[in-house]
Amino acid sequence: MGKALLSHEYRPGQRVRIVQQLARVKGATTTTVEGVVRRFGQQKTGSWFAHGRDDKLWLDRIELQKSDGELVVVNLDQYSRVELLEEAPESAGA
């Protein structure tokens, strides 16, 4: 199991595993995705009833690139756990 990361620790180039739980009537279902962080930030949805900034609901979103090249966007919530598997490589010339 990797080290759990806090949102201010997400950086492009890190390899992470995201584990999320979805509550159901009986128990919960768990999904897992692994990949390299491409970007992280808050993005707004088209939720007109949210009464938030710009009358939108803002979600924490992380974009990953899986090992097969597939791009995945994950909405993070209180049931999400982001684990660090590998630090970002040092940039060339640094």
A tleap script that builds the chain and sets N, CA, C and O, in Angstrom:
source leaprc.protein.ff14SB
mol = sequence {
  NMET GLY LYS ALA LEU LEU SER HIE GLU TYR
  ARG PRO GLY GLN ARG VAL ARG ILE VAL GLN
  GLN LEU ALA ARG VAL LYS GLY ALA THR THR
  THR THR VAL GLU GLY VAL VAL ARG ARG PHE
  GLY GLN GLN LYS THR GLY SER TRP PHE ALA
  HIE GLY ARG ASP ASP LYS LEU TRP LEU ASP
  ARG ILE GLU LEU GLN LYS SER ASP GLY GLU
  LEU VAL VAL VAL ASN LEU ASP GLN TYR SER
  ARG VAL GLU LEU LEU GLU GLU ALA PRO GLU
  SER ALA GLY CALA
}
set mol.1.N position { 0.849 -1.173 0.000 }
set mol.1.CA position { 0.000 0.000 0.000 }
set mol.1.C position { 0.892 1.233 0.000 }
set mol.1.O position { 1.875 1.288 0.739 }
set mol.2.N position { 0.557 2.220 -0.821 }
set mol.2.CA position { 1.345 3.444 -0.898 }
set mol.2.C position { 0.980 4.422 0.202 }
set mol.2.O position { -0.001 4.238 0.922 }
set mol.3.N position { 1.784 5.460 0.316 }
set mol.3.CA position { 1.553 6.525 1.290 }
set mol.3.C position { 0.351 7.351 0.846 }
set mol.3.O position { 0.259 7.741 -0.318 }
set mol.4.N position { -0.572 7.620 1.773 }
set mol.4.CA position { -1.731 8.453 1.458 }
set mol.4.C position { -1.278 9.896 1.264 }
set mol.4.O position { -0.482 10.409 2.051 }
set mol.5.N position { -1.782 10.552 0.219 }
set mol.5.CA position { -1.431 11.938 -0.069 }
set mol.5.C position { -2.584 12.863 0.281 }
set mol.5.O position { -3.750 12.480 0.189 }
set mol.6.N position { -2.253 14.078 0.681 }
set mol.6.CA position { -3.238 15.135 0.860 }
set mol.6.C position { -3.292 15.935 -0.431 }
set mol.6.O position { -2.344 15.909 -1.216 }
set mol.7.N position { -4.405 16.655 -0.660 }
set mol.7.CA position { -4.601 17.314 -1.953 }
set mol.7.C position { -3.483 18.289 -2.309 }
set mol.7.O position { -3.175 18.451 -3.489 }
set mol.8.N position { -2.865 18.942 -1.325 }
set mol.8.CA position { -1.800 19.893 -1.650 }
set mol.8.C position { -0.505 19.190 -2.049 }
set mol.8.O position { 0.463 19.854 -2.419 }
set mol.9.N position { -0.470 17.870 -1.980 }
set mol.9.CA position { 0.726 17.106 -2.327 }
set mol.9.C position { 0.676 16.503 -3.735 }
set mol.9.O position { 1.663 15.911 -4.171 }
set mol.10.N position { -0.442 16.637 -4.458 }
set mol.10.CA position { -0.546 16.057 -5.799 }
set mol.10.C position { 0.306 16.879 -6.763 }
set mol.10.O position { 0.193 18.104 -6.805 }
set mol.11.N position { 1.164 16.202 -7.543 }
set mol.11.CA position { 2.012 16.881 -8.511 }
set mol.11.C position { 2.062 16.077 -9.808 }
set mol.11.O position { 2.076 14.846 -9.775 }
set mol.12.N position { 2.087 16.764 -10.943 }
set mol.12.CA position { 2.223 16.055 -12.212 }
set mol.12.C position { 3.466 15.174 -12.206 }
set mol.12.O position { 4.518 15.561 -11.698 }
set mol.13.N position { 3.325 13.985 -12.778 }
set mol.13.CA position { 4.430 13.044 -12.869 }
set mol.13.C position { 4.426 11.978 -11.788 }
set mol.13.O position { 5.097 10.956 -11.929 }
set mol.14.N position { 3.678 12.198 -10.706 }
set mol.14.CA position { 3.600 11.181 -9.658 }
set mol.14.C position { 2.755 10.009 -10.137 }
set mol.14.O position { 1.745 10.203 -10.815 }
set mol.15.N position { 3.164 8.799 -9.788 }
set mol.15.CA position { 2.332 7.619 -10.048 }
set mol.15.C position { 1.526 7.384 -8.780 }
set mol.15.O position { 2.086 7.254 -7.691 }
set mol.16.N position { 0.190 7.330 -8.931 }
set mol.16.CA position { -0.698 7.190 -7.779 }
set mol.16.C position { -1.724 6.088 -8.004 }
set mol.16.O position { -1.968 5.659 -9.132 }
set mol.17.N position { -2.309 5.647 -6.915 }
set mol.17.CA position { -3.454 4.737 -6.935 }
set mol.17.C position { -4.591 5.482 -6.234 }
set mol.17.O position { -4.410 6.015 -5.139 }
set mol.18.N position { -5.754 5.515 -6.869 }
set mol.18.CA position { -6.931 6.138 -6.264 }
set mol.18.C position { -7.936 5.040 -5.970 }
set mol.18.O position { -8.325 4.278 -6.855 }
set mol.19.N position { -8.350 4.971 -4.716 }
set mol.19.CA position { -9.346 4.000 -4.270 }
set mol.19.C position { -10.562 4.797 -3.816 }
set mol.19.O position { -10.450 5.685 -2.971 }
set mol.20.N position { -11.725 4.476 -4.383 }
set mol.20.CA position { -12.961 5.163 -4.014 }
set mol.20.C position { -14.010 4.150 -3.605 }
set mol.20.O position { -14.059 3.035 -4.125 }
set mol.21.N position { -14.855 4.560 -2.656 }
set mol.21.CA position { -15.974 3.727 -2.226 }
set mol.21.C position { -17.271 4.420 -2.594 }
set mol.21.O position { -17.404 5.636 -2.459 }
set mol.22.N position { -18.216 3.637 -3.056 }
set mol.22.CA position { -19.540 4.128 -3.394 }
set mol.22.C position { -20.535 3.393 -2.515 }
set mol.22.O position { -20.653 2.169 -2.578 }
set mol.23.N position { -21.252 4.158 -1.690 }
set mol.23.CA position { -22.230 3.549 -0.787 }
set mol.23.C position { -23.391 2.978 -1.588 }
set mol.23.O position { -23.855 3.575 -2.559 }
set mol.24.N position { -23.846 1.808 -1.156 }
set mol.24.CA position { -25.004 1.158 -1.772 }
set mol.24.C position { -25.963 0.768 -0.662 }
set mol.24.O position { -25.646 0.923 0.517 }
set mol.25.N position { -27.123 0.267 -1.024 }
set mol.25.CA position { -28.102 -0.144 -0.022 }
set mol.25.C position { -27.494 -1.178 0.909 }
set mol.25.O position { -27.647 -1.089 2.128 }
set mol.26.N position { -26.810 -2.151 0.346 }
set mol.26.CA position { -26.150 -3.177 1.157 }
set mol.26.C position { -24.648 -3.067 0.951 }
set mol.26.O position { -24.117 -3.547 -0.050 }
set mol.27.N position { -23.967 -2.439 1.891 }
set mol.27.CA position { -22.517 -2.328 1.818 }
set mol.27.C position { -22.050 -1.232 0.883 }
set mol.27.O position { -22.739 -0.235 0.670 }
set mol.28.N position { -20.874 -1.436 0.335 }
set mol.28.CA position { -20.266 -0.453 -0.560 }
set mol.28.C position { -19.531 -1.191 -1.672 }
set mol.28.O position { -19.150 -2.352 -1.526 }
set mol.29.N position { -19.343 -0.494 -2.775 }
set mol.29.CA position { -18.530 -1.037 -3.851 }
set mol.29.C position { -17.262 -0.194 -3.937 }
set mol.29.O position { -17.300 1.015 -3.707 }
set mol.30.N position { -16.162 -0.819 -4.263 }
set mol.30.CA position { -14.874 -0.131 -4.308 }
set mol.30.C position { -14.315 -0.181 -5.723 }
set mol.30.O position { -14.358 -1.218 -6.384 }
set mol.31.N position { -13.788 0.956 -6.179 }
set mol.31.CA position { -13.111 1.009 -7.470 }
set mol.31.C position { -11.684 1.509 -7.248 }
set mol.31.O position { -11.420 2.293 -6.336 }
set mol.32.N position { -10.787 1.047 -8.086 }
set mol.32.CA position { -9.381 1.428 -7.985 }
set mol.32.C position { -8.861 1.763 -9.377 }
set mol.32.O position { -9.166 1.067 -10.345 }
set mol.33.N position { -8.079 2.825 -9.472 }
set mol.33.CA position { -7.433 3.192 -10.730 }
set mol.33.C position { -6.010 3.648 -10.397 }
set mol.33.O position { -5.779 4.311 -9.386 }
set mol.34.N position { -5.064 3.283 -11.263 }
set mol.34.CA position { -3.665 3.686 -11.092 }
set mol.34.C position { -3.203 4.408 -12.340 }
set mol.34.O position { -3.600 4.067 -13.455 }
set mol.35.N position { -2.358 5.414 -12.143 }
set mol.35.CA position { -1.802 6.130 -13.274 }
set mol.35.C position { -0.891 7.250 -12.832 }
set mol.35.O position { -0.612 7.419 -11.645 }
set mol.36.N position { -0.429 8.019 -13.816 }
set mol.36.CA position { 0.468 9.146 -13.573 }
set mol.36.C position { -0.360 10.428 -13.596 }
set mol.36.O position { -1.156 10.649 -14.508 }
set mol.37.N position { -0.162 11.266 -12.585 }
set mol.37.CA position { -0.902 12.526 -12.476 }
set mol.37.C position { -0.502 13.444 -13.623 }
set mol.37.O position { 0.680 13.715 -13.835 }
set mol.38.N position { -1.499 13.916 -14.359 }
set mol.38.CA position { -1.277 14.921 -15.407 }
set mol.38.C position { -1.625 16.304 -14.891 }
set mol.38.O position { -0.918 17.274 -15.165 }
set mol.39.N position { -2.728 16.392 -14.136 }
set mol.39.CA position { -3.120 17.679 -13.540 }
set mol.39.C position { -4.103 17.439 -12.409 }
set mol.39.O position { -4.746 16.392 -12.326 }
set mol.40.N position { -4.205 18.441 -11.535 }
set mol.40.CA position { -5.133 18.398 -10.414 }
set mol.40.C position { -5.645 19.809 -10.177 }
set mol.40.O position { -4.900 20.778 -10.325 }
set mol.41.N position { -6.907 19.923 -9.814 }
set mol.41.CA position { -7.458 21.228 -9.460 }
set mol.41.C position { -8.951 21.150 -9.265 }
set mol.41.O position { -9.566 20.093 -9.412 }
set mol.42.N position { -9.524 22.299 -8.927 }
set mol.42.CA position { -10.972 22.378 -8.798 }
set mol.42.C position { -11.548 22.809 -10.135 }
set mol.42.O position { -11.034 23.720 -10.785 }
set mol.43.N position { -12.621 22.144 -10.534 }
set mol.43.CA position { -13.318 22.501 -11.761 }
set mol.43.C position { -14.802 22.573 -11.457 }
set mol.43.O position { -15.318 21.831 -10.621 }
set mol.44.N position { -15.477 23.474 -12.147 }
set mol.44.CA position { -16.900 23.642 -11.876 }
set mol.44.C position { -17.738 22.717 -12.748 }
set mol.44.O position { -17.349 22.337 -13.852 }
set mol.45.N position { -18.892 22.375 -12.216 }
set mol.45.CA position { -19.856 21.561 -12.948 }
set mol.45.C position { -20.977 22.463 -13.438 }
set mol.45.O position { -20.991 23.658 -13.141 }
set mol.46.N position { -21.892 21.911 -14.169 }
set mol.46.CA position { -23.034 22.666 -14.651 }
set mol.46.C position { -24.199 22.660 -13.682 }
set mol.46.O position { -25.348 22.828 -14.089 }
set mol.47.N position { -23.916 22.469 -12.411 }
set mol.47.CA position { -24.964 22.342 -11.402 }
set mol.47.C position { -25.547 23.711 -11.049 }
set mol.47.O position { -24.973 24.428 -10.230 }
set mol.48.N position { -26.651 24.074 -11.641 }
set mol.48.CA position { -27.236 25.395 -11.450 }
set mol.48.C position { -27.821 25.591 -10.056 }
set mol.48.O position { -28.006 26.730 -9.629 }
set mol.49.N position { -28.116 24.516 -9.340 }
set mol.49.CA position { -28.769 24.623 -8.033 }
set mol.49.C position { -27.786 24.694 -6.876 }
set mol.49.O position { -28.212 24.750 -5.723 }
set mol.50.N position { -26.501 24.693 -7.140 }
set mol.50.CA position { -25.497 24.573 -6.082 }
set mol.50.C position { -25.334 25.844 -5.252 }
set mol.50.O position { -24.960 25.764 -4.082 }
set mol.51.N position { -25.602 26.993 -5.820 }
set mol.51.CA position { -25.454 28.277 -5.127 }
set mol.51.C position { -24.040 28.475 -4.603 }
set mol.51.O position { -23.843 29.038 -3.526 }
set mol.52.N position { -23.075 28.020 -5.353 }
set mol.52.CA position { -21.669 28.220 -5.016 }
set mol.52.C position { -21.107 29.348 -5.855 }
set mol.52.O position { -21.852 30.112 -6.469 }
set mol.53.N position { -19.785 29.449 -5.878 }
set mol.53.CA position { -19.116 30.463 -6.678 }
set mol.53.C position { -19.545 30.302 -8.132 }
set mol.53.O position { -19.524 29.192 -8.664 }
set mol.54.N position { -19.928 31.380 -8.768 }
set mol.54.CA position { -20.427 31.387 -10.154 }
set mol.54.C position { -21.684 30.523 -10.314 }
set mol.54.O position { -21.989 30.070 -11.417 }
set mol.55.N position { -22.413 30.296 -9.212 }
set mol.55.CA position { -23.608 29.441 -9.223 }
set mol.55.C position { -23.307 28.047 -9.766 }
set mol.55.O position { -24.144 27.445 -10.438 }
set mol.56.N position { -22.133 27.545 -9.480 }
set mol.56.CA position { -21.726 26.209 -9.908 }
set mol.56.C position { -21.227 25.434 -8.700 }
set mol.56.O position { -20.891 26.014 -7.668 }
set mol.57.N position { -21.185 24.140 -8.841 }
set mol.57.CA position { -20.605 23.270 -7.828 }
set mol.57.C position { -19.167 22.988 -8.241 }
set mol.57.O position { -18.919 22.534 -9.358 }
set mol.58.N position { -18.226 23.252 -7.353 }
set mol.58.CA position { -16.806 23.059 -7.650 }
set mol.58.C position { -16.346 21.737 -7.072 }
set mol.58.O position { -16.568 21.456 -5.894 }
set mol.59.N position { -15.703 20.921 -7.901 }
set mol.59.CA position { -15.242 19.595 -7.493 }
set mol.59.C position { -13.728 19.492 -7.625 }
set mol.59.O position { -13.133 20.075 -8.531 }
set mol.60.N position { -13.110 18.741 -6.709 }
set mol.60.CA position { -11.689 18.410 -6.843 }
set mol.60.C position { -11.585 17.314 -7.893 }
set mol.60.O position { -12.205 16.258 -7.769 }
set mol.61.N position { -10.795 17.577 -8.928 }
set mol.61.CA position { -10.629 16.600 -10.007 }
set mol.61.C position { -9.153 16.354 -10.246 }
set mol.61.O position { -8.334 17.272 -10.203 }
set mol.62.N position { -8.832 15.095 -10.500 }
set mol.62.CA position { -7.461 14.712 -10.812 }
set mol.62.C position { -7.490 13.946 -12.134 }
set mol.62.O position { -8.320 13.059 -12.331 }
set mol.63.N position { -6.580 14.297 -13.026 }
set mol.63.CA position { -6.489 13.615 -14.323 }
set mol.63.C position { -5.257 12.721 -14.303 }
set mol.63.O position { -4.151 13.163 -13.994 }
set mol.64.N position { -5.474 11.453 -14.642 }
set mol.64.CA position { -4.399 10.463 -14.669 }
set mol.64.C position { -4.222 9.921 -16.076 }
set mol.64.O position { -5.160 9.898 -16.873 }
set mol.65.N position { -2.996 9.484 -16.368 }
set mol.65.CA position { -2.749 8.720 -17.583 }
set mol.65.C position { -2.354 7.319 -17.149 }
set mol.65.O position { -1.339 7.123 -16.480 }
set mol.66.N position { -3.178 6.338 -17.541 }
set mol.66.CA position { -2.901 4.949 -17.197 }
set mol.66.C position { -1.747 4.428 -18.047 }
set mol.66.O position { -1.358 5.051 -19.035 }
set mol.67.N position { -1.205 3.280 -17.652 }
set mol.67.CA position { -0.034 2.721 -18.347 }
set mol.67.C position { -0.325 2.384 -19.811 }
set mol.67.O position { 0.597 2.336 -20.625 }
set mol.68.N position { -1.596 2.149 -20.156 }
set mol.68.CA position { -1.941 1.856 -21.553 }
set mol.68.C position { -2.225 3.122 -22.361 }
set mol.68.O position { -2.597 3.041 -23.532 }
set mol.69.N position { -2.047 4.310 -21.728 }
set mol.69.CA position { -2.252 5.579 -22.416 }
set mol.69.C position { -3.619 6.201 -22.202 }
set mol.69.O position { -3.821 7.372 -22.525 }
set mol.70.N position { -4.565 5.436 -21.661 }
set mol.70.CA position { -5.912 5.953 -21.432 }
set mol.70.C position { -5.872 7.101 -20.429 }
set mol.70.O position { -5.179 7.023 -19.414 }
set mol.71.N position { -6.631 8.184 -20.723 }
set mol.71.CA position { -6.756 9.307 -19.800 }
set mol.71.C position { -8.016 9.122 -18.966 }
set mol.71.O position { -9.079 8.792 -19.491 }
set mol.72.N position { -7.884 9.339 -17.660 }
set mol.72.CA position { -8.995 9.152 -16.735 }
set mol.72.C position { -9.122 10.406 -15.880 }
set mol.72.O position { -8.128 10.885 -15.334 }
set mol.73.N position { -10.339 10.943 -15.757 }
set mol.73.CA position { -10.605 12.067 -14.860 }
set mol.73.C position { -11.425 11.530 -13.699 }
set mol.73.O position { -12.474 10.919 -13.899 }
set mol.74.N position { -10.936 11.763 -12.474 }
set mol.74.CA position { -11.593 11.246 -11.277 }
set mol.74.C position { -12.040 12.424 -10.421 }
set mol.74.O position { -11.241 13.304 -10.102 }
set mol.75.N position { -13.320 12.439 -10.049 }
set mol.75.CA position { -13.822 13.406 -9.077 }
set mol.75.C position { -13.515 12.870 -7.691 }
set mol.75.O position { -13.918 11.757 -7.353 }
set mol.76.N position { -12.806 13.649 -6.886 }
set mol.76.CA position { -12.423 13.211 -5.552 }
set mol.76.C position { -13.435 13.703 -4.526 }
set mol.76.O position { -13.934 14.824 -4.620 }
set mol.77.N position { -13.733 12.855 -3.545 }
set mol.77.CA position { -14.632 13.235 -2.460 }
set mol.77.C position { -14.086 12.678 -1.152 }
set mol.77.O position { -12.959 12.186 -1.105 }
set mol.78.N position { -14.883 12.756 -0.094 }
set mol.78.CA position { -14.422 12.312 1.224 }
set mol.78.C position { -14.195 10.803 1.286 }
set mol.78.O position { -13.574 10.317 2.232 }
set mol.79.N position { -14.679 10.060 0.309 }
set mol.79.CA position { -14.499 8.609 0.283 }
set mol.79.C position { -13.359 8.187 -0.644 }
set mol.79.O position { -13.194 7.000 -0.926 }
set mol.80.N position { -12.578 9.152 -1.113 }
set mol.80.CA position { -11.458 8.878 -2.011 }
set mol.80.C position { -10.160 8.820 -1.215 }
set mol.80.O position { -9.933 9.618 -0.306 }
set mol.81.N position { -9.319 7.864 -1.575 }
set mol.81.CA position { -7.980 7.771 -0.974 }
set mol.81.C position { -6.987 7.762 -2.124 }
set mol.81.O position { -7.068 6.927 -3.024 }
set mol.82.N position { -6.048 8.704 -2.083 }
set mol.82.CA position { -5.014 8.795 -3.109 }
set mol.82.C position { -3.704 8.349 -2.475 }
set mol.82.O position { -3.240 8.942 -1.502 }
set mol.83.N position { -3.109 7.293 -3.039 }
set mol.83.CA position { -1.875 6.720 -2.502 }
set mol.83.C position { -0.727 6.972 -3.472 }
set mol.83.O position { -0.860 6.747 -4.675 }
set mol.84.N position { 0.393 7.438 -2.945 }
set mol.84.CA position { 1.586 7.657 -3.750 }
set mol.84.C position { 2.280 6.325 -3.989 }
set mol.84.O position { 2.632 5.625 -3.040 }
set mol.85.N position { 2.478 5.975 -5.258 }
set mol.85.CA position { 3.203 4.759 -5.614 }
set mol.85.C position { 4.638 5.074 -6.018 }
set mol.85.O position { 5.552 4.291 -5.758 }
set mol.86.N position { 4.827 6.236 -6.662 }
set mol.86.CA position { 6.156 6.617 -7.150 }
set mol.86.C position { 6.206 8.133 -7.302 }
set mol.86.O position { 5.295 8.735 -7.870 }
set mol.87.N position { 7.270 8.747 -6.795 }
set mol.87.CA position { 7.438 10.194 -6.929 }
set mol.87.C position { 7.640 10.580 -8.390 }
set mol.87.O position { 8.024 9.756 -9.219 }
set mol.88.N position { 7.376 11.837 -8.684 }
set mol.88.CA position { 7.616 12.362 -10.027 }
set mol.88.C position { 9.114 12.360 -10.302 }
set mol.88.O position { 9.905 12.668 -9.410 }
set mol.89.N position { 9.516 12.019 -11.526 }
set mol.89.CA position { 10.943 12.054 -11.850 }
set mol.89.C position { 11.466 13.487 -11.793 }
set mol.89.O position { 10.727 14.442 -12.032 }
set mol.90.N position { 12.743 13.617 -11.472 }
set mol.90.CA position { 13.376 14.938 -11.463 }
set mol.90.C position { 13.363 15.482 -12.886 }
set mol.90.O position { 13.642 14.755 -13.839 }
set mol.91.N position { 13.038 16.762 -13.022 }
set mol.91.CA position { 13.014 17.348 -14.368 }
set mol.91.C position { 14.441 17.547 -14.867 }
set mol.91.O position { 15.355 17.838 -14.096 }
set mol.92.N position { 14.602 17.389 -16.142 }
set mol.92.CA position { 15.932 17.540 -16.749 }
set mol.92.C position { 16.402 18.978 -16.588 }
set mol.92.O position { 15.633 19.915 -16.803 }
set mol.93.N position { 17.626 19.146 -16.223 }
set mol.93.CA position { 18.188 20.483 -16.071 }
set mol.93.C position { 17.964 21.070 -14.699 }
set mol.93.O position { 18.379 22.202 -14.452 }
set mol.94.N position { 17.318 20.344 -13.785 }
set mol.94.CA position { 17.065 20.888 -12.450 }
set mol.94.C position { 18.234 20.599 -11.540 }
set mol.94.O position { 18.213 20.978 -10.369 }
savepdb mol mol.pdb
quit
